Amino acid sequence: MLSARFKPWHVPLFLAKYAWLSMRKRPLLVHFEVTLRCNARCGFCDYWKTPAEAREHELASYADAARHFNPMLVTFTGGEPLMRRDLEDIVAAVDAAVRLKYVTLITHGGMLTPERAASLWQAGIHQFNISLDYLDGRHDSARGIPGLTEKIFNAVDGMRARGIDNIRFNTVIKDDNLDQLLPLVERAASLGCGVNFSVYTDAKNGNRDHVLAAPLHAALDDVIARLLDLKRRHRGVITNSDAYLEQIPRWVRGETMEPCRSGQRTIHIDPTGHVKRCPDFPTDFHWRDHRAYAPIDCNACFYACRGEAQAPLRLSRVRDVMGRPHAIA
């Protein structure tokens, strides 16, 4: 699922850059954590505890780091990145620093308006990823923002009306939303949006409230099989690779033993310019002193950033990229 800003001939260019970066053992994806401040109150995350004073140490620009790594994929994340009033300037500088790239923004959506989205779209964002785990008030409660779900859908309608054609919902698979996954896909398709799944972990702060325990494994198997079937019939709505979805039940059962390549194909740069291999790891060095990471024997999470980095590049992945979301009959 690519924005109409990109044409089919961009796909071989991205594949060539993928091969070039892989051959040189350079990160394919760089996450710029532009702030660790957040105004949500998610139970599985402690970013909201970051003091307001932390803004004094946040970088004004990530352009030099972007130019140094020259990644294929760039993600602006946080915390809540929309808390940066200068986010448009940050995005525009990175856009100018890297010639061939695909740029995404991850947000909880509570501060997202159609006007702000249009401003960021103009600055260089190619894809908006909005967190959405339920279609009802449970999402508001889980994120600690009253009225959040309605606000998200109102923002999406306004964004689509302004010509923003690449919006995805980031959905975390939890113990209490298995019944929501297919309806979320159907709702996204009806809006011309996509869905990107990840799986819950307690790695951030030890909260095991939503871990998929053994009694739910059969239900998880069933919903993953149904998602894969729908995905193969309607490319472009579910934006995960087939390989990632296939591996989720294995990880939940503790059967995924492959070393994690986080830090090799993906890195995170925090608000002060320091690098960490994973969002849940401490920093290791400043980006100017970057050293290649080795694989690590860690199975604490199966975030999409980990699973997709390990997924093989199949033809189906190219079909995913070329697909367009549309209403599912």
Secondary structure as a PSIPRED ss2 file (coil, helix, strand):
# PSIPRED VFORMAT (PSIPRED V4.0)

   1 M C   1.000  0.000  0.000
   2 L C   1.000  0.000  0.000
   3 S C   1.000  0.000  0.000
   4 A C   1.000  0.000  0.000
   5 R C   1.000  0.000  0.000
   6 F C   1.000  0.000  0.000
   7 K C   1.000  0.000  0.000
   8 P C   1.000  0.000  0.000
   9 W C   1.000  0.000  0.000
  10 H H   0.000  1.000  0.000
  11 V H   0.000  1.000  0.000
  12 P H   0.000  1.000  0.000
  13 L H   0.000  1.000  0.000
  14 F H   0.000  1.000  0.000
  15 L H   0.000  1.000  0.000
  16 A H   0.000  1.000  0.000
  17 K H   0.000  1.000  0.000
  18 Y H   0.000  1.000  0.000
  19 A H   0.000  1.000  0.000
  20 W H   0.000  1.000  0.000
  21 L H   0.000  1.000  0.000
  22 S H   0.000  1.000  0.000
  23 M H   0.000  1.000  0.000
  24 R C   1.000  0.000  0.000
  25 K C   1.000  0.000  0.000
  26 R C   1.000  0.000  0.000
  27 P C   1.000  0.000  0.000
  28 L C   1.000  0.000  0.000
  29 L E   0.000  0.000  1.000
  30 V E   0.000  0.000  1.000
  31 H E   0.000  0.000  1.000
  32 F E   0.000  0.000  1.000
  33 E E   0.000  0.000  1.000
  34 V C   1.000  0.000  0.000
  35 T C   1.000  0.000  0.000
  36 L C   1.000  0.000  0.000
  37 R C   1.000  0.000  0.000
  38 C C   1.000  0.000  0.000
  39 N C   1.000  0.000  0.000
  40 A C   1.000  0.000  0.000
  41 R C   1.000  0.000  0.000
  42 C C   1.000  0.000  0.000
  43 G C   1.000  0.000  0.000
  44 F C   1.000  0.000  0.000
  45 C C   1.000  0.000  0.000
  46 D C   1.000  0.000  0.000
  47 Y H   0.000  1.000  0.000
  48 W H   0.000  1.000  0.000
  49 K H   0.000  1.000  0.000
  50 T C   1.000  0.000  0.000
  51 P C   1.000  0.000  0.000
  52 A H   0.000  1.000  0.000
  53 E H   0.000  1.000  0.000
  54 A H   0.000  1.000  0.000
  55 R H   0.000  1.000  0.000
  56 E H   0.000  1.000  0.000
  57 H H   0.000  1.000  0.000
  58 E C   1.000  0.000  0.000
  59 L C   1.000  0.000  0.000
  60 A C   1.000  0.000  0.000
  61 S C   1.000  0.000  0.000
  62 Y C   1.000  0.000  0.000
  63 A H   0.000  1.000  0.000
  64 D H   0.000  1.000  0.000
  65 A H   0.000  1.000  0.000
  66 A H   0.000  1.000  0.000
  67 R H   0.000  1.000  0.000
  68 H H   0.000  1.000  0.000
  69 F H   0.000  1.000  0.000
  70 N C   1.000  0.000  0.000
  71 P C   1.000  0.000  0.000
  72 M C   1.000  0.000  0.000
  73 L E   0.000  0.000  1.000
  74 V E   0.000  0.000  1.000
  75 T E   0.000  0.000  1.000
  76 F E   0.000  0.000  1.000
  77 T E   0.000  0.000  1.000
  78 G C   1.000  0.000  0.000
  79 G C   1.000  0.000  0.000
  80 E C   1.000  0.000  0.000
  81 P H   0.000  1.000  0.000
  82 L H   0.000  1.000  0.000
  83 M H   0.000  1.000  0.000
  84 R C   1.000  0.000  0.000
  85 R C   1.000  0.000  0.000
  86 D C   1.000  0.000  0.000
  87 L H   0.000  1.000  0.000
  88 E H   0.000  1.000  0.000
  89 D H   0.000  1.000  0.000
  90 I H   0.000  1.000  0.000
  91 V H   0.000  1.000  0.000
  92 A H   0.000  1.000  0.000
  93 A H   0.000  1.000  0.000
  94 V H   0.000  1.000  0.000
  95 D H   0.000  1.000  0.000
  96 A H   0.000  1.000  0.000
  97 A H   0.000  1.000  0.000
  98 V C   1.000  0.000  0.000
  99 R C   1.000  0.000  0.000
 100 L C   1.000  0.000  0.000
 101 K C   1.000  0.000  0.000
 102 Y E   0.000  0.000  1.000
 103 V E   0.000  0.000  1.000
 104 T E   0.000  0.000  1.000
 105 L E   0.000  0.000  1.000
 106 I E   0.000  0.000  1.000
 107 T E   0.000  0.000  1.000
 108 H C   1.000  0.000  0.000
 109 G C   1.000  0.000  0.000
 110 G C   1.000  0.000  0.000
 111 M C   1.000  0.000  0.000
 112 L C   1.000  0.000  0.000
 113 T C   1.000  0.000  0.000
 114 P H   0.000  1.000  0.000
 115 E H   0.000  1.000  0.000
 116 R H   0.000  1.000  0.000
 117 A H   0.000  1.000  0.000
 118 A H   0.000  1.000  0.000
 119 S H   0.000  1.000  0.000
 120 L H   0.000  1.000  0.000
 121 W H   0.000  1.000  0.000
 122 Q H   0.000  1.000  0.000
 123 A H   0.000  1.000  0.000
 124 G C   1.000  0.000  0.000
 125 I C   1.000  0.000  0.000
 126 H C   1.000  0.000  0.000
 127 Q E   0.000  0.000  1.000
 128 F E   0.000  0.000  1.000
 129 N E   0.000  0.000  1.000
 130 I E   0.000  0.000  1.000
 131 S E   0.000  0.000  1.000
 132 L C   1.000  0.000  0.000
 133 D C   1.000  0.000  0.000
 134 Y C   1.000  0.000  0.000
 135 L C   1.000  0.000  0.000
 136 D C   1.000  0.000  0.000
 137 G H   0.000  1.000  0.000
 138 R H   0.000  1.000  0.000
 139 H H   0.000  1.000  0.000
 140 D H   0.000  1.000  0.000
 141 S H   0.000  1.000  0.000
 142 A H   0.000  1.000  0.000
 143 R H   0.000  1.000  0.000
 144 G C   1.000  0.000  0.000
 145 I C   1.000  0.000  0.000
 146 P C   1.000  0.000  0.000
 147 G C   1.000  0.000  0.000
 148 L H   0.000  1.000  0.000
 149 T H   0.000  1.000  0.000
 150 E H   0.000  1.000  0.000
 151 K H   0.000  1.000  0.000
 152 I H   0.000  1.000  0.000
 153 F H   0.000  1.000  0.000
 154 N H   0.000  1.000  0.000
 155 A H   0.000  1.000  0.000
 156 V H   0.000  1.000  0.000
 157 D H   0.000  1.000  0.000
 158 G H   0.000  1.000  0.000
 159 M H   0.000  1.000  0.000
 160 R H   0.000  1.000  0.000
 161 A H   0.000  1.000  0.000
 162 R C   1.000  0.000  0.000
 163 G C   1.000  0.000  0.000
 164 I C   1.000  0.000  0.000
 165 D C   1.000  0.000  0.000
 166 N C   1.000  0.000  0.000
 167 I E   0.000  0.000  1.000
 168 R E   0.000  0.000  1.000
 169 F E   0.000  0.000  1.000
 170 N E   0.000  0.000  1.000
 171 T E   0.000  0.000  1.000
 172 V E   0.000  0.000  1.000
 173 I E   0.000  0.000  1.000
 174 K C   1.000  0.000  0.000
 175 D C   1.000  0.000  0.000
 176 D C   1.000  0.000  0.000
 177 N C   1.000  0.000  0.000
 178 L H   0.000  1.000  0.000
 179 D H   0.000  1.000  0.000
 180 Q H   0.000  1.000  0.000
 181 L H   0.000  1.000  0.000
 182 L H   0.000  1.000  0.000
 183 P H   0.000  1.000  0.000
 184 L H   0.000  1.000  0.000
 185 V H   0.000  1.000  0.000
 186 E H   0.000  1.000  0.000
 187 R H   0.000  1.000  0.000
 188 A H   0.000  1.000  0.000
 189 A H   0.000  1.000  0.000
 190 S H   0.000  1.000  0.000
 191 L C   1.000  0.000  0.000
 192 G C   1.000  0.000  0.000
 193 C C   1.000  0.000  0.000
 194 G E   0.000  0.000  1.000
 195 V E   0.000  0.000  1.000
 196 N E   0.000  0.000  1.000
 197 F E   0.000  0.000  1.000
 198 S E   0.000  0.000  1.000
 199 V E   0.000  0.000  1.000
 200 Y C   1.000  0.000  0.000
 201 T C   1.000  0.000  0.000
 202 D C   1.000  0.000  0.000
 203 A C   1.000  0.000  0.000
 204 K C   1.000  0.000  0.000
 205 N C   1.000  0.000  0.000
 206 G C   1.000  0.000  0.000
 207 N C   1.000  0.000  0.000
 208 R C   1.000  0.000  0.000
 209 D C   1.000  0.000  0.000
 210 H C   1.000  0.000  0.000
 211 V C   1.000  0.000  0.000
 212 L C   1.000  0.000  0.000
 213 A C   1.000  0.000  0.000
 214 A H   0.000  1.000  0.000
 215 P H   0.000  1.000  0.000
 216 L H   0.000  1.000  0.000
 217 H H   0.000  1.000  0.000
 218 A H   0.000  1.000  0.000
 219 A H   0.000  1.000  0.000
 220 L H   0.000  1.000  0.000
 221 D H   0.000  1.000  0.000
 222 D H   0.000  1.000  0.000
 223 V H   0.000  1.000  0.000
 224 I H   0.000  1.000  0.000
 225 A H   0.000  1.000  0.000
 226 R H   0.000  1.000  0.000
 227 L H   0.000  1.000  0.000
 228 L H   0.000  1.000  0.000
 229 D H   0.000  1.000  0.000
 230 L H   0.000  1.000  0.000
 231 K H   0.000  1.000  0.000
 232 R H   0.000  1.000  0.000
 233 R H   0.000  1.000  0.000
 234 H C   1.000  0.000  0.000
 235 R E   0.000  0.000  1.000
 236 G C   1.000  0.000  0.000
 237 V C   1.000  0.000  0.000
 238 I E   0.000  0.000  1.000
 239 T C   1.000  0.000  0.000
 240 N C   1.000  0.000  0.000
 241 S C   1.000  0.000  0.000
 242 D H   0.000  1.000  0.000
 243 A H   0.000  1.000  0.000
 244 Y H   0.000  1.000  0.000
 245 L H   0.000  1.000  0.000
 246 E H   0.000  1.000  0.000
 247 Q H   0.000  1.000  0.000
 248 I H   0.000  1.000  0.000
 249 P H   0.000  1.000  0.000
 250 R H   0.000  1.000  0.000
 251 W H   0.000  1.000  0.000
 252 V H   0.000  1.000  0.000
 253 R C   1.000  0.000  0.000
 254 G C   1.000  0.000  0.000
 255 E C   1.000  0.000  0.000
 256 T C   1.000  0.000  0.000
 257 M C   1.000  0.000  0.000
 258 E C   1.000  0.000  0.000
 259 P C   1.000  0.000  0.000
 260 C E   0.000  0.000  1.000
 261 R C   1.000  0.000  0.000
 262 S E   0.000  0.000  1.000
 263 G C   1.000  0.000  0.000
 264 Q C   1.000  0.000  0.000
 265 R C   1.000  0.000  0.000
 266 T E   0.000  0.000  1.000
 267 I E   0.000  0.000  1.000
 268 H E   0.000  0.000  1.000
 269 I E   0.000  0.000  1.000
 270 D C   1.000  0.000  0.000
 271 P C   1.000  0.000  0.000
 272 T C   1.000  0.000  0.000
 273 G C   1.000  0.000  0.000
 274 H E   0.000  0.000  1.000
 275 V E   0.000  0.000  1.000
 276 K E   0.000  0.000  1.000
 277 R C   1.000  0.000  0.000
 278 C C   1.000  0.000  0.000
 279 P C   1.000  0.000  0.000
 280 D C   1.000  0.000  0.000
 281 F C   1.000  0.000  0.000
 282 P C   1.000  0.000  0.000
 283 T C   1.000  0.000  0.000
 284 D C   1.000  0.000  0.000
 285 F E   0.000  0.000  1.000
 286 H E   0.000  0.000  1.000
 287 W H   0.000  1.000  0.000
 288 R H   0.000  1.000  0.000
 289 D H   0.000  1.000  0.000
 290 H C   1.000  0.000  0.000
 291 R C   1.000  0.000  0.000
 292 A C   1.000  0.000  0.000
 293 Y C   1.000  0.000  0.000
 294 A C   1.000  0.000  0.000
 295 P C   1.000  0.000  0.000
 296 I E   0.000  0.000  1.000
 297 D C   1.000  0.000  0.000
 298 C C   1.000  0.000  0.000
 299 N C   1.000  0.000  0.000
 300 A C   1.000  0.000  0.000
 301 C C   1.000  0.000  0.000
 302 F C   1.000  0.000  0.000
 303 Y C   1.000  0.000  0.000
 304 A H   0.000  1.000  0.000
 305 C H   0.000  1.000  0.000
 306 R H   0.000  1.000  0.000
 307 G H   0.000  1.000  0.000
 308 E H   0.000  1.000  0.000
 309 A H   0.000  1.000  0.000
 310 Q H   0.000  1.000  0.000
 311 A C   1.000  0.000  0.000
 312 P C   1.000  0.000  0.000
 313 L C   1.000  0.000  0.000
 314 R C   1.000  0.000  0.000
 315 L H   0.000  1.000  0.000
 316 S H   0.000  1.000  0.000
 317 R H   0.000  1.000  0.000
 318 V H   0.000  1.000  0.000
 319 R H   0.000  1.000  0.000
 320 D H   0.000  1.000  0.000
 321 V H   0.000  1.000  0.000
 322 M H   0.000  1.000  0.000
 323 G C   1.000  0.000  0.000
 324 R C   1.000  0.000  0.000
 325 P C   1.000  0.000  0.000
 326 H C   1.000  0.000  0.000
 327 A C   1.000  0.000  0.000
 328 I C   1.000  0.000  0.000
 329 A C   1.000  0.000  0.000
